[in-house]
Amino acid sequence: MTDKHDHKPSSPEDQAPQGKPGMIQVAQSVLAAIFGVQSGKNRERDFKKGQASDYIAVYVILVIALVVGMIITVNTVISNAGH
């Protein structure tokens, strides 16, 4: 009989297979790289096991979302400033 309390909570890194990083890990790595806070361990994992096309695709999507968000924010502020 096993005790459920013996299991320590596992982190997402423990759950990931030793192979290719998943899309959530790719997105986290891209966001960390954009803000300049990428850890050496994750950077090494990305270069050894990741595919460049995955990182490029996520980066392009995040940059487009950022630009669209900024355009919407600026247009909202400008339209509300005239009232």
PELINDA-V11182 format. One record per helix or strand of 3 or more residues. SS is the DSSP state (2 for helix, 1 for strand). FROM is the first residue (numbers start at 1). TO is the last residue. Records with the same first field share a line. If there is no record, write none. Layout:
SS: FROM-TO + FROM-TO
This chain:
2: 4-6 + 12-15 + 23-35 + 40-49 + 52-81
